[in-house]
């Protein structure tokens, strides 16, 4: 059964590539454009991979208003896309996923930086500079009541931010076959 499904998948992939080539679908990109979107290294929870730079709440608020508010609401309340600002109430099994936000769900501030840098804004992902990203993250952390308005976020300070939901995440210490690698 699995082999049959694999064969069909390979056939469909080959057909798709053939049709794309025949009709000129897809656009090759330049090396320069590829480098623009190559945002390695990934930022780890301990801050490894964070670029140099810094951002402040006030700057982040301005950038958020220009680049983020149209999707996440003027104050991060979440319309039409996900909410970003919430009360730091505890997440329980009864909490609806629509209520998850930075202040009550994300375990690491560095993960917020990495996600914003790679995926936002929706119409131009990866376009924010390190300073702009630090600023937006500082603004969002401040709006969630996690840092003070005077705090500056940088590669040194961001990993030290204690996220309210950090205790909700536990390491997966299972061992086993390939599914756990």
N, C-alpha and C positions, 0 to 999 in steps of 0.2 A: 504494500500500500504506500509506504513512505517513498520507495523508489519510483513508483508511478507518479506521485505528486512532485517529486524532485525533477523527473523528466519533463513533466508538463510545465513546471516553473522555468526550467532552462529553455524550453521551446518558446514560451511566451516572451522571455527576456530577449532571446535572439531575434524574434519577430519584431519586438519593439525597437531594438537597435537598428534593424534593417529598415524599418519604416522611417525612423528618425533620420537616418542617413539619406534615404531616398528623397524625403521632402525637405531636407535642410533644416530640421528642427535642432534646437540647441545653439548656443553661441560659445565658441571658444573664448576664453578670457586670457588676458595678457599676464605675464609673470608679475608685473607691478600690482595688478588687481588681486591676484592670488595672494601676494604678500600682505596686502591690506587686510584681508580676511583671515590670515594665519595668525591667530592671537595666542600662540603658544608662549610660554607654557601655561598649562591649566593652573588656576589658583587653588591651592590646597587649604584645608581648614586652618592649618598653622601659619598661613600667610606666605608660604613658599610660592613663588610665581607672581606675586604682586609687583607691578611695575613701580618705578619711582614716580613721585608726584604727591600732591595733596589736594584736598578739597574741603570747603567749609559749607556749613548749612545754608548761609545766605546765597552763595553762588549756586549751590545745588537747587535751591528753591526757584531761582530764575531759570535755570536749565530745565527743571521739571515742568515749569509752566509752559515753556516753549516746545518741549519735545515729548512730554509724557502725559500731560493732563488730558489731552484729547482722547486718550484710550483708557486711562485709569482714574479719571475724575480730577476735578480741581484740587481736591485735598486728599487724593488717594483712596476715595471711597468706592471706586471700582465700577465705573460705567463708561463704556460698554464692556471692557475687559476686567480682569481680576482686580479685586481690591488689594491695596498695598498697606493701608493703615488700619489698625484695629486696636481695641483695648487688649492689653496683655492677659486676657482671661485664659485659663487653662484649656487646652484641647482635651476632649474626652471622646470615647467611642460614639457618643451621641452628637458631637459637633458636626454640623453640615460642612462639607468641603468649601462651599461658597463663603464661609466665615473665616477660612484660613487666610492669614496675611503675614507680613513680615514680623509684626510684633508678637504674634502668638504661635507661629509655626516654624519659621526658618531656624535651623540650629546654629548656623555660623554666619557671621557678618561677611566673611571672605567669600562665601558662596553667593551672596547677593551681588557683590562686586563682580565676580566672574560672570554671572548670568547677565547682568545689565551690560557689561562690556561686550559680551558675545552676541546677545540677541536683541538688544534695544538700541534705538527705538524701532518699532516694527517696520516702518517704511525705510529704514537705513541702518540695519543691524551692523554693529561693529564700528560705527562712525564716531562714537564719542571718544574723546581723548581720555587718557588716564586721569587727568585733573578733573575733567567734566564728570567722569564716572565716580571718582571719589566724592565730588560735590553732591551728586544725586543720591549716592548711598548715605552720605552724612545727613542730607535733608530727610530721607525716608526713615533713617534710624531716629532722628530727632522727632519727627511727626509721630512715631510709634512710642515715644517716651523712653527710648533706650539710651540716648546720649543727650548731653546738654547742647543748647544752641551755640555755645562758644567753642565747642569741641571741633578739632580738625582731624579729618581722617587721612591716613597715609599708610604706607606699607608697615610702619611701626605700630600705629595705633589701632588699625582696623582688626588685626587678629586678637587684640586684647579686649574687644567688646564682648561682654557677657550677654548672650541672647537668652531671653526669658524661656524659650522652649527647648533649650539645649538638653535638659534632663529627660525629654521625651524620646530622645533617640539613643538607642543602645547599639553597641557593636554586634555584628552578626558573627558569632563565634562557631557557627556550624562548620563542620568539615564534611567532605564527601567528594563525589566525582566531579566531572566537568561542569555540572550545573552551578557549582559553588565557586568557580574560578573567575 
